[in-house]
Each structure stands twice: as structure tokens, then as C-alpha cells.
Amino acid sequence: MITFPVPTRPAHEQGLFRVSPHTPTTVYGRIALDNRNRNQHYVPKYYFRCFSLDEKSIQLMLRKTGKVVPKPASIDKQSSDWWFYGDAATEDAMSAFDGPYSENHQFIVSALDGGRPAAITAEHRLVLLRNMLLQRRRTLAEREAERGVHTFVRDALAPQLTAPGIDESGCPPEAAEALRTMFAIMTKKLDDPRPFQMTKIAAAQDDANALADLTMVFLENDTPRPFIFGDAPVVYANAALCDREMSLLNESSLGLQVFFPLSPRWAVMLYDPETYDVQTEGNGLLVMLTDETDVSELNKLQIHEAHQSIYFHDAANATYVASLWASAAPGEKRGKTVERLPQLTPGGRYLRDVNAIVDPEPSFHPTLGFVSLRDFSGSRMPYRAAHWIGTGDDTPPSLNAFVDRKPWRNA
């Protein structure tokens, strides 16, 4: 397992990494920033090359307008920003992940292209699973989705800066001042989302276990339409519970589906076997897609979940991709919120109201002909059985009766 420090401030300020004296630097005040790798990618370049005809450029459509850029875009400038991760040392740490992930990705695609799915071992699938969760967490879309949470926490901390209760608590004046300083530092830290995102990225390797109970299959696109991808290419869906008033896209959610294009021809899908049946072939690893509608539904999901950009491999598909955007009609992206919600015991007894982070409701639910719903009336909503932590032989409780259906779905 590859690990790296999670900086609360840029690594060069902490002394965690040394900047070579031979590396060109730009000086901002008293801080020397290492200029290596300052253009930092949140979708790695190796991934773009899997969809590129020349390994240098990619076709681009803007999510906001649906406009297809006439000329191919340089891979070097896509899904990246200067100092996206904060400094060159942290970018180097991310590259330490991308090396083995790139090698694993290329091996899997090569094995699939060569008709050797049996060569894809459990270890290959585990590395891919970790890659998917890290990719999900490293994007600009993920960072922007957290802004509402940061705003909530900052607004909650702000009154503490002038709260009279600190002075009236009986603590010495220097202790009261220290508390105010601490709250001021915490509030300021919330202005920079990078350390918080890096904390989630660093945990992705272990947190991938949360998806290990899902079944992994590879989708072969045997249609004239290619798989496309957005600047947030690992997308979550939940067709089973799209009519329920509950969190649908938690990594422990019943009915979770995860999609990740691997090339114009191949994609990987994770699904909850408790709620879906999937039409597989051979050893159960492959799904052959012969219906263009299925491919287009998956491509529309990429358009909806993208933050700024959608990519495709060949200019010959420009009209098709533009028509997908018109059909998908993606709206403005919504972020996470903090809401006051009831806390229940596993048996459904009300305890109290608590502040809870709520994911935005999906804006698109793909309808896929190769997937059918199972009878999950005896399931343990809202979580998959693997995520109930009990004692001994306790039967996981069912909260089905507490999960409401959306009124507009009842007809």
C-alpha cells in the first residue's frame, strides 16, 4: 500500500519534503514554491491517453453550453489547475498512485481487448477498485461539492470569535485569547478546501473496502457509439431506490451502482447483487452491450456528473455527443448540504435531531436494458447488509417502513 502525509498546510512549509536547491523556484514573500509539476491533474494524463487517437490530444465538449470545441484539446491542459493539490511534493505523492494505477488500467484493457478476461485476477480488480475510489475523490467536482459543508462549519465557528461566554467561563484571559486564536485559525483553514480533500484522498485506499461487497463486471461496447467520459469519470447511480426519500449515493447504500469508462470500448461497473441481476457472459465478468441505447444512457450519466468538461476520442462523434447533451439537458451542479434530520436507533426509535451531511439527489437515473431489479422488499434499507455492524448473530434491522416514497413516484 502506498501512503503519504496529509498536509494541513503545504508540505514545503511543514518540512515534510525538501525542495532541491537545483529546482527552479518562484518566491512569494518568504515562501519558495517548487515549480515542478505546478500544472496538477485531477484526472491523470494516462487516463486521457486511453481515449486519445494520438496520445496527445482529446476531443472536448463544454458541459455548461454543450458546445463542442472544433480543434482537439491538448491533454496536458485538461482537468488540471496550477497547484491543484497545493504543492509539488503532494503532486509527487499523487503520481506515486498514478504509476501502478496506470499499469493496472492498461493491463486490464489489454486483457479485455485480447479476449483474455480470465487473466484479470482478484488483485487486478482490487487495485482497480482502489483506483476508482481515489479518482472519485480527487476531482474538482468533489471539491466543489463540499463547499456547502465548509460554509456551514465556518458559519458555526464565526460567532465563537466574539462569544462573550469565553470571557465569562472563568478561564484566565490568556486562555480565552488562545481559544479565540484557535477558532480564528480553524475558520481561516476552511477557506482552503485542499487539505480537507487530501484527507479524503489519503483514506481512499482503506475506504475502498466499503465497495468490496459490490460485484464487478466489465462492459464491452459492441455498438458504433463510443464510451465518453467527463472530468469526474467515476460516477455513482442508484436505479433501485430512485423513488425513495433517502441518501442514494452513499458508499454503503443499498442499490448502489458505480460506472467508470476504461476506453471507448470498455467500462467497468460495480453493482449491488442484492438489488440487481445483470446479464453476464462467460465467467460472469463480461457484459456485451449491443444496444446503442444502453451506451447512450451511460454517456448521459457522464454528462450529468461532469463538472466542466466532457471528453471523447474521435471528432467523427462530435454530432452524436452534442445530441447527447441536448437530450440529457444537464442542469446546474448541486453540492452537499447540512440539514437537520432525525437520528434513529437501528430499531427505528427516535433519539434526537442532528446535523447531517446530505448528498445532492442524482439529476439523472440511467435506464439500462441489461440490468433488472430483484425483489429487495426484505432488504435492510438504507444500507447494504455488509455495512450493518451488529453483535454476535444479531439480525440487521430493517428501516424500510421509515423510508418514504417520493409523492411524484407513487402514481
C-alpha positions as CSV (number, residue, x, y, z in Angstrom):
1,M,0.0,0.0,0.0
2,I,1.3,3.5,-0.9
3,T,0.8,6.1,1.8
4,F,1.8,9.8,2.0
5,P,1.5,12.6,4.6
6,V,-1.7,14.6,4.7
7,P,-0.6,18.2,5.0
8,T,-2.7,20.7,6.9
9,R,-0.6,23.3,5.1
10,P,1.7,23.0,2.0
11,A,4.3,20.3,2.5
12,H,7.2,22.7,2.0
13,E,6.0,24.8,4.9
14,Q,6.0,21.7,7.2
15,G,9.4,20.5,6.3
16,L,7.9,17.1,5.3
17,F,9.5,17.3,1.9
18,R,12.7,19.0,0.8
19,V,12.9,21.2,-2.2
20,S,16.0,20.5,-4.2
21,P,18.4,23.6,-4.4
22,H,18.7,22.8,-8.1
23,T,15.0,23.1,-8.8
24,P,13.8,26.4,-10.2
25,T,11.6,28.3,-7.8
26,T,9.4,31.3,-7.7
27,V,9.4,33.3,-4.5
28,Y,6.2,34.6,-3.0
29,G,7.1,36.6,0.1
30,R,9.2,34.3,2.3
31,I,7.8,31.1,0.8
32,A,9.7,29.3,-2.1
33,L,7.3,27.2,-4.1
34,D,8.8,24.3,-6.1
35,N,7.8,24.9,-9.7
36,R,8.0,21.2,-10.7
37,N,4.6,19.9,-11.7
38,R,2.7,23.0,-10.9
39,N,0.0,22.1,-13.5
40,Q,-1.6,19.4,-11.4
41,H,-4.1,17.0,-12.9
42,Y,-7.2,15.7,-11.1
43,V,-7.9,13.3,-13.9
44,P,-4.5,11.8,-14.7
45,K,-2.9,12.1,-18.2
46,Y,-2.6,8.3,-18.5
47,Y,-6.4,8.1,-18.4
48,F,-6.8,10.6,-21.2
49,R,-4.4,8.6,-23.3
50,C,-6.6,5.6,-23.1
51,F,-9.2,7.6,-25.1
52,S,-6.8,9.5,-27.4
53,L,-6.0,8.7,-31.0
54,D,-2.6,10.3,-30.8
55,E,-1.9,10.1,-27.0
56,K,-1.5,13.9,-27.1
57,S,-5.0,15.4,-27.6
58,I,-8.6,14.7,-26.9
59,Q,-12.0,15.9,-28.2
60,L,-13.8,18.3,-25.8
61,M,-17.3,19.5,-25.2
62,L,-18.2,22.1,-22.6
63,R,-20.8,20.9,-20.1
64,K,-22.4,24.3,-19.5
65,T,-23.2,25.0,-23.1
66,G,-23.0,21.7,-25.0
67,K,-20.5,23.4,-27.4
68,V,-18.0,21.0,-29.0
69,V,-14.6,22.7,-29.3
70,P,-13.6,22.5,-33.0
71,K,-10.0,21.6,-32.5
72,P,-8.6,18.8,-30.4
73,A,-7.6,19.9,-26.9
74,S,-4.1,19.2,-25.5
75,I,-4.2,16.5,-22.8
76,D,-1.6,18.5,-20.8
77,K,-4.2,21.2,-20.1
78,Q,-7.3,19.2,-19.3
79,S,-8.8,18.5,-15.9
80,S,-5.9,20.3,-14.2
81,D,-5.1,23.6,-12.5
82,W,-2.0,25.2,-11.1
83,W,-1.2,23.9,-7.6
84,F,-4.5,22.0,-7.5
85,Y,-3.1,19.8,-4.7
86,G,-1.2,22.6,-3.0
87,D,2.5,22.0,-3.9
88,A,4.8,19.9,-6.0
89,A,5.5,17.4,-3.2
90,T,1.9,16.4,-2.8
91,E,1.6,16.1,-6.6
92,D,4.6,13.8,-6.5
93,A,2.7,11.7,-3.9
94,M,-0.3,11.5,-6.2
95,S,1.9,10.4,-9.0
96,A,3.1,7.6,-6.8
97,F,-0.5,6.3,-7.0
98,D,-0.9,7.0,-10.7
99,G,2.1,4.9,-11.8
100,P,0.7,1.5,-10.6
101,Y,-2.9,2.5,-11.4
102,S,-1.9,3.3,-15.0
103,E,-0.1,0.0,-15.3
104,N,-3.1,-1.9,-13.9
105,H,-5.5,0.0,-16.1
106,Q,-3.5,-0.7,-19.3
107,F,-3.2,-4.4,-18.4
108,I,-6.9,-4.8,-17.9
109,V,-7.8,-3.1,-21.2
110,S,-5.2,-5.1,-23.0
111,A,-6.5,-8.4,-21.5
112,L,-10.1,-7.4,-22.4
113,D,-9.1,-6.4,-26.0
114,G,-7.2,-9.6,-26.4
115,G,-10.1,-11.8,-25.3
116,R,-8.3,-12.8,-22.0
117,P,-10.7,-11.7,-19.2
118,A,-9.5,-14.7,-17.1
119,A,-6.1,-13.0,-16.9
120,I,-7.7,-10.3,-14.8
121,T,-7.0,-11.5,-11.3
122,A,-8.6,-10.6,-8.0
123,E,-5.5,-8.4,-7.3
124,H,-6.1,-6.5,-10.6
125,R,-9.7,-5.9,-9.6
126,L,-8.7,-4.8,-6.1
127,V,-6.2,-2.3,-7.5
128,L,-8.9,-1.0,-9.9
129,L,-11.4,-0.7,-7.1
130,R,-8.9,1.5,-5.1
131,N,-8.2,3.5,-8.2
132,M,-11.9,4.2,-8.8
133,L,-12.5,5.5,-5.2
134,L,-9.4,7.7,-5.3
135,Q,-10.4,9.1,-8.7
136,R,-13.8,9.8,-7.4
137,R,-12.4,11.8,-4.5
138,R,-9.6,13.7,-6.3
139,T,-11.7,15.8,-8.7
140,L,-12.7,19.4,-8.9
141,A,-16.3,18.3,-8.8
142,E,-15.8,16.6,-5.5
143,R,-14.1,19.6,-4.1
144,E,-16.8,22.0,-5.2
145,A,-19.5,19.6,-3.8
146,E,-18.0,20.1,-0.3
147,R,-18.3,23.9,-0.3
148,G,-21.7,24.0,1.3
149,V,-20.4,21.9,4.2
150,H,-17.4,24.1,4.7
151,T,-19.6,27.2,4.7
152,F,-21.9,25.6,7.4
153,V,-18.9,24.8,9.6
154,R,-17.4,28.3,9.1
155,D,-20.7,30.0,9.9
156,A,-20.9,27.9,13.0
157,L,-17.4,28.8,14.2
158,A,-17.6,32.5,13.4
159,P,-19.7,33.5,16.4
160,Q,-17.1,31.9,18.7
161,L,-14.6,34.6,17.7
162,T,-16.5,37.2,19.7
163,A,-18.6,34.9,22.0
164,P,-18.8,36.6,25.5
165,G,-19.1,33.2,27.1
166,I,-15.4,32.6,26.6
167,D,-14.5,35.6,28.9
168,E,-17.3,34.6,31.3
169,S,-16.2,31.0,31.6
170,G,-13.7,31.8,34.4
171,C,-10.6,30.8,32.4
172,P,-7.6,33.1,32.5
173,P,-7.5,35.9,29.9
174,E,-4.6,34.3,28.1
175,A,-6.6,31.0,27.8
176,A,-9.6,32.9,26.4
177,E,-7.4,34.6,23.9
178,A,-5.9,31.2,22.9
179,L,-9.4,29.9,22.3
180,R,-10.2,32.8,20.1
181,T,-7.0,32.3,18.2
182,M,-7.8,28.6,17.7
183,F,-11.3,29.4,16.4
184,A,-9.8,32.0,14.0
185,I,-7.3,29.6,12.6
186,M,-10.0,26.9,12.1
187,T,-12.2,29.4,10.4
188,K,-9.4,30.5,8.1
189,K,-8.5,26.9,7.3
190,L,-12.0,26.4,5.9
191,D,-11.2,28.9,3.1
192,D,-8.8,26.4,1.6
193,P,-10.5,23.2,0.6
194,R,-7.3,21.4,-0.4
195,P,-6.3,19.9,3.0
196,F,-9.8,18.5,3.6
197,Q,-9.8,16.9,0.2
198,M,-6.4,15.4,0.7
199,T,-7.6,13.8,3.9
200,K,-10.3,12.0,2.0
201,I,-7.9,11.1,-0.8
202,A,-5.5,9.6,1.7
203,A,-8.2,7.5,3.2
204,A,-9.4,6.1,-0.2
205,Q,-7.1,3.1,-0.1
206,D,-8.7,1.8,3.1
207,D,-12.2,3.1,2.3
208,A,-12.3,1.1,-0.9
209,N,-13.2,-1.8,1.4
210,A,-16.6,-0.2,1.6
211,L,-17.2,-1.1,-2.0
212,A,-15.7,-4.6,-1.8
213,D,-19.1,-6.3,-1.4
214,L,-20.3,-5.0,-4.8
215,T,-20.0,-7.2,-7.9
216,M,-17.6,-6.0,-10.6
217,V,-18.2,-6.6,-14.3
218,F,-16.7,-5.3,-17.5
219,L,-19.0,-3.8,-20.1
220,E,-18.0,-4.4,-23.7
221,N,-19.3,-1.7,-26.1
222,D,-20.2,-3.6,-29.3
223,T,-22.0,-0.6,-30.9
224,P,-20.9,2.2,-33.3
225,R,-21.2,4.7,-30.4
226,P,-18.1,5.1,-28.1
227,F,-18.0,5.4,-24.3
228,I,-17.3,9.1,-23.4
229,F,-16.2,10.4,-20.0
230,G,-16.4,13.6,-18.0
231,D,-13.9,15.4,-15.7
232,A,-15.4,13.4,-12.9
233,P,-15.4,10.0,-14.6
234,V,-16.2,7.7,-11.7
235,V,-20.0,8.1,-11.4
236,Y,-22.5,6.7,-8.9
237,A,-26.1,5.8,-9.6
238,N,-29.0,4.0,-7.8
239,A,-31.8,2.9,-10.1
240,A,-33.3,0.7,-7.4
241,L,-34.1,3.4,-4.9
242,C,-34.6,6.4,-7.2
243,D,-38.2,6.7,-5.9
244,R,-37.2,6.8,-2.2
245,E,-36.6,9.7,0.1
246,M,-33.2,8.7,1.3
247,S,-29.5,9.1,0.6
248,L,-28.9,7.1,-2.6
249,L,-25.2,7.5,-3.3
250,N,-23.5,6.7,0.0
251,E,-20.8,4.1,-0.4
252,S,-22.8,1.9,1.9
253,S,-26.2,2.5,0.2
254,L,-28.4,-0.4,-0.8
255,G,-28.7,-0.4,-4.6
256,L,-25.5,1.5,-5.4
257,Q,-24.1,1.3,-8.9
258,V,-20.7,2.6,-9.9
259,F,-19.5,3.2,-13.5
260,F,-16.0,4.0,-14.8
261,P,-15.2,4.1,-18.6
262,L,-11.8,2.4,-19.3
263,S,-11.6,3.2,-23.1
264,P,-14.1,3.9,-25.9
265,R,-14.8,0.2,-26.0
266,W,-14.7,-0.8,-22.3
267,A,-16.1,0.3,-19.0
268,V,-16.3,-1.2,-15.5
269,M,-19.5,-1.5,-13.5
270,L,-19.9,-2.2,-9.8
271,Y,-23.4,-3.2,-8.6
272,D,-25.2,-4.4,-5.5
273,P,-26.1,-8.1,-6.1
274,E,-28.8,-7.8,-3.5
275,T,-30.9,-5.5,-5.7
276,Y,-29.9,-6.2,-9.3
277,D,-29.5,-9.0,-11.8
278,V,-27.1,-8.3,-14.6
279,Q,-26.9,-10.3,-17.9
280,T,-23.3,-11.5,-17.9
281,E,-21.5,-13.9,-20.3
282,G,-18.7,-16.5,-19.9
283,N,-17.2,-16.5,-16.4
284,G,-19.6,-13.8,-15.2
285,L,-17.1,-11.0,-15.7
286,L,-18.3,-9.7,-19.1
287,V,-21.5,-7.9,-20.3
288,M,-21.9,-7.4,-24.0
289,L,-23.7,-4.2,-24.9
290,T,-25.2,-4.4,-28.4
291,D,-28.0,-1.8,-27.9
292,E,-26.9,1.8,-28.5
293,T,-29.5,3.0,-26.0
294,D,-27.5,1.4,-23.2
295,V,-24.3,3.1,-24.3
296,S,-26.1,6.5,-24.6
297,E,-27.6,6.2,-21.2
298,L,-24.2,5.6,-19.6
299,N,-22.8,8.5,-21.6
300,K,-25.6,10.8,-20.5
301,L,-24.8,9.9,-16.9
302,Q,-21.2,11.1,-17.6
303,I,-22.5,14.4,-18.9
304,H,-24.7,14.9,-15.9
305,E,-21.9,14.1,-13.4
306,A,-19.2,16.2,-15.1
307,H,-18.2,19.5,-13.6
308,Q,-17.0,21.4,-16.6
309,S,-15.9,19.2,-19.5
310,I,-16.9,16.1,-21.4
311,Y,-14.3,14.2,-23.5
312,F,-14.4,11.8,-26.4
313,H,-11.8,10.2,-28.6
314,D,-12.8,11.0,-32.2
315,A,-14.1,14.1,-33.9
316,A,-16.3,11.9,-36.1
317,N,-18.5,11.5,-33.0
318,A,-19.0,15.2,-32.4
319,T,-22.6,15.4,-33.6
320,Y,-23.5,12.3,-31.6
321,V,-22.0,13.8,-28.4
322,A,-23.7,17.1,-28.9
323,S,-27.0,15.4,-29.4
324,L,-26.5,13.5,-26.2
325,W,-26.0,16.8,-24.3
326,A,-29.3,18.2,-25.9
327,S,-31.1,15.1,-24.8
328,A,-29.6,14.8,-21.3
329,A,-30.3,18.6,-20.6
330,P,-27.9,18.7,-17.7
331,G,-28.7,21.5,-15.2
332,E,-26.5,23.3,-12.7
333,K,-24.4,21.1,-10.5
334,R,-25.5,21.0,-6.8
335,G,-23.4,20.4,-3.9
336,K,-23.7,18.7,-0.5
337,T,-25.7,20.4,2.2
338,V,-26.0,20.2,6.0
339,E,-29.6,19.5,7.2
340,R,-31.3,18.9,10.5
341,L,-32.6,15.3,10.4
342,P,-33.9,12.8,13.0
343,Q,-31.5,10.3,14.4
344,L,-33.0,6.8,14.8
345,T,-31.8,3.7,16.6
346,P,-31.3,0.5,14.5
347,G,-34.8,-0.4,15.6
348,G,-36.3,2.8,14.4
349,R,-36.7,4.6,17.7
350,Y,-36.3,8.4,17.5
351,L,-33.4,9.7,19.5
352,R,-32.9,13.4,18.6
353,D,-32.4,15.7,15.7
354,V,-28.8,16.0,14.4
355,N,-26.9,18.0,11.7
356,A,-26.2,15.6,8.9
357,I,-24.3,16.0,5.6
358,V,-26.7,15.3,2.7
359,D,-25.6,14.4,-0.8
360,P,-27.4,16.1,-3.6
361,E,-30.1,14.0,-5.3
362,P,-28.9,12.5,-8.6
363,S,-30.1,14.5,-11.6
364,F,-30.2,11.5,-13.9
365,H,-31.1,7.8,-13.4
366,P,-29.9,5.7,-16.4
367,T,-32.3,3.0,-17.6
368,L,-30.2,0.0,-18.7
369,G,-31.6,-2.9,-20.6
370,F,-29.0,-5.4,-19.3
371,V,-29.9,-4.7,-15.7
372,S,-33.1,-5.9,-13.9
373,L,-34.3,-5.2,-10.4
374,R,-34.6,-8.0,-7.9
375,D,-37.2,-8.3,-5.2
376,F,-35.5,-6.4,-2.3
377,S,-38.6,-5.9,-0.2
378,G,-36.8,-7.9,2.6
379,S,-33.7,-5.9,2.4
380,R,-32.3,-3.7,5.1
381,M,-32.7,-0.2,3.8
382,P,-31.0,2.2,3.7
383,Y,-27.7,0.1,3.9
384,R,-26.4,-3.0,2.3
385,A,-26.2,-5.9,4.7
386,A,-22.4,-5.9,4.6
387,H,-22.5,-2.5,6.3
388,W,-24.6,-3.4,9.3
389,I,-22.3,-3.8,12.4
390,G,-24.0,-6.0,15.0
391,T,-23.1,-8.2,17.8
392,G,-23.0,-12.0,17.6
393,D,-25.8,-13.4,15.4
394,D,-27.9,-10.3,15.6
395,T,-30.1,-9.9,12.5
396,P,-29.6,-6.5,10.8
397,P,-32.6,-4.3,11.5
398,S,-34.9,-3.1,8.7
399,L,-35.8,0.5,8.4
400,N,-37.9,0.0,5.2
401,A,-41.0,1.3,7.0
402,F,-39.3,4.6,7.8
403,V,-38.2,5.3,4.2
404,D,-40.9,7.3,2.3
405,R,-41.5,7.1,-1.4
406,K,-41.4,10.3,-3.3
407,P,-45.0,11.5,-3.9
408,W,-44.4,12.1,-7.6
409,R,-43.3,8.4,-8.0
410,N,-46.5,7.0,-6.4
411,A,-48.7,7.3,-9.4
